[in-house]
Amino acid sequence: MPSTLIKNGTVVTAERTFAADILIDGEKIRDIASSLPAEQASRIIDATGMLLLPGGIDVHTHLDMPFGGTTSCDDFETGTRAAAFGGTTTLIDFAIQPKGTKMRDALDIWWKKADGRASIDYGLHMIVTDLGEAGLEDMDSLVAEGVASFKLFMAYPGVLMVDDATIFQALGRTAKNGALICMHAENGGVIDVIVRRALAEGKTAPIYHALTRPVTAEAEAVHRAIAMAEIAGAPVYIVHLSSEDALNEVRAARDRGVPVFAETCPQYLLLNIEEMQRPGFESAKYVFTPPLREKHHPPKLWEGLKNDHLQVVSTDHCPFCFADQKSLGKDDFTKIPNGGPGVENRLQLLYHHGVNLGRLSLNRFVELVATTPAKLFGLFPRKGTLAPGSDADIVVWDPNANHTITAKTHHMRVDYSMFEGFTVKGNAKVVMSRGEVLVDDGSYLGRPGRGQFLKRAARGGAWN
Ligand SMILES: [Zn+2]
């Protein structure tokens, strides 16, 4: 592969911002310094006026995922392409162990989904639904194969939910094998009772999805997850944290020195329960779990990001088309497939609403979307930063590009946007993955199948 020189840009890492050129040799960054000689390179990219960011890492996506009788509508081809357009060059998706089967079989199924389709690099978490006889040993073998994180559900009884004994055993195992447990923290038993009561009262509209999942059910589960992790002596990572109440639990534990980490998503930062009051069935577009919250929560989440009570912004990208998938729940909100699209818009939204509006520094932005995700999930320093020896996953970011987010032009294979009509300033101009240009000023040069499975290292959760 020819070497590339990116000239005259401003390099941004989690620690600093400085003017420099970047020399890429094959798939790796060879050098970062001012005024690197152009004759070393066979191709030159002029980045005058541009920021050079490490490629984004989205640690929470659901591509080609079966749910409620249908399947999320982006597969690894369309999902990774859309991610690249938005400046994300690494995904960590979730393989799901069907109850009563071996986790290893689920890994094969997900490799098959990604193989020949992914255009950016990807890792996999394993969703544990059943520890069975040999589940704990299976966890060790998965860690050895680079699946260094497991997700467990405290919600969705009868489908994905596991009991506290299972969670505690899994946490105990990761205290030894160094994997990181990701928790979907909502009290599923309580929510299930509230949901059945609502349906019995004829409350079937989409808004009841939100009204039957109280913030206290999230905060309680976060508290319980942290308590179990503490007893087990293991770190824990809370996925898609949505409320101030849950955030307070994370902050209290971190203040005590417990290794608890948490992510939130753009939808919880930028939308609120008012979206659920749209007329007719339209609010089904915003049916995901946890649900959108009252207006006072998002400002608290922004503060949490700034003050490191929250460490990561992911998307929980799980798209279902409005026309023929969300409509499965037309007469019953419990049948609406849960999830929303977002993998393409994460950097745009966080840059604009975070950096431009003064809520986050540029370095903190990079830390939230790339560096900490890489560290926690065993990819650092190969991914998540700009440094000699790291993969040349680089986003040439135009801080002055104006962009309107709309389903008319987005690249996700879904017929609506949760952020329809949002205008942002700042967008990816050139996106490189391992030295290859995938996106060049709106044109797509990537190809399905070039993305590699990333074997991730354990002990990411011990990094700080
Ligand atoms: Zn999810």
Residues whose N, C-alpha, C, O or C-beta is under 5 A from the ligand:
A	BS01	ZN	D316
